[in-house]
């Protein structure tokens, strides 16, 4: 099969091309990112899947082994979506509206039901779950739908420029950011990419370790972990391990769950083991992709929802009862780690300093008794501004299996973050230099467990080393400055008045 692939050689050209597809979607009834991103997700997913399986079939043929594609005619992209496809030509030559009827009445229902087929493969289950929230296309006309499909058909994995680490998945992550921008509710699913990269770099997951995110949103932590682990593979077995037996997650929201699956597949993870349901209550919507998951994990990377409140059905599952979503997730994370397992977690500042509620106090005591909290980073306010949240947040890093003796803090809270000036990896340069030996600096310090216990487990970052710039000028000097400036202002006013009089 040959694709009419458009060569897009820079991130800018691919971004522009994807934007042109979104523009058609916006004028076709999919106005906001929360509408057009899920629609584009399933189309991109089918396009890349088709090319992927086409390559796998060629590879199997060369090796003389059989290959069974996940989708059969006429449900492959090359059959119904490609301009050269046999089914598409047949539908376009038929009755008016026939193409739309096929997509909504045959294609989507078939893909949704694949997981129920006897002997369905893990990939077929993934396909079904990507379509779990798709009832029909939201594109308003057949012409607009065909225009969108024609554009997506021009995209190809072959366009990826590995030397510049430029991938379709990176552009897709930019689309996900749009879901959280401009006051969209989608921000709850999106952790800023720079925060994810920093956390993955600190935790440094290794090939052979299991990686888990109990509230994975659109899959950012798992995808970035794959990117970093992919650079460390040494054998074909290593590649097989990270593509099929490494990444596990849970997600409650119907909107985010299929996007997470598609995002991970776009990142070349063949078997994303994502459980659909409420992590805290255990209420399962679909667990077919999570079968065989380990009971305990080597690595947890996560960003639990800020400010959430849980009902009694969630609280009954935890030793320390509270309605605070973040506190319950922190208990879940501790209980999900193996001894020696490592965690990086985003935590709202309120969880760190609150000592007036028993569950907050007990959970922090459990954390410090069962785990070595070796680092807390105090992030600047507004880091999550682009994702629609103004909460002051911190990054906690800990290892399970040994108690905390002291916490090393690093303070970035004085950095001004805006929508146009987001957090950058470069702002962590000193942090990564100091982290191995937990050195003190103007931004870093250590606090012993004895001091933490004396403060009743208030572990908020309070920087004792920050230099306060003091104004040492005397009152007389300040008066002189004010008088001289007043004289200049008076002269300027006189000039303006003389112009007015003239």
Secondary structure, DSSP 8 states (H G I E B T S, - for coil): ---------SHHHHHHHHHHHHHHHHTTT--SHHHHHHHHHHHHHHHHHHHHHHHHHHHHHHHT-----SS-TTSSHHHHTSTT-HHHHHHHHSSTTHHHHHIIIIIHHHHHHGGGSTT--HHHHHHHHHTTT-SS---S-HHHHHHHHHHHHT--GGG-BGGGTB-HHHHHHHHHHHHHSTT-GGGGG---HHHHHHHHHHH---TT--EEETT-TTTHHHHHHHHHHHTT--SHHHHHHHHHSSEEEEE--HHHHHHHHHHHHHTT-S--EEEEE-TTT--EEE-TTSTT--SSEEEEEEE--TT-B--HHHHTTSSS--SBHHHHHHHHHHHHEEEEEEEEEEEEHHHHH--SSHHHHHHHHHHHHHEEEEEEEE--TTTTGGGT----EEEEEEEETS--SEEEEEE-TTS---SSS---GGGGHHHHHHHTTT---SSEEEEEHHHHHHTTT------SS---------HHHHHHHHHHHHHHHHHHHHHHHHHHH-
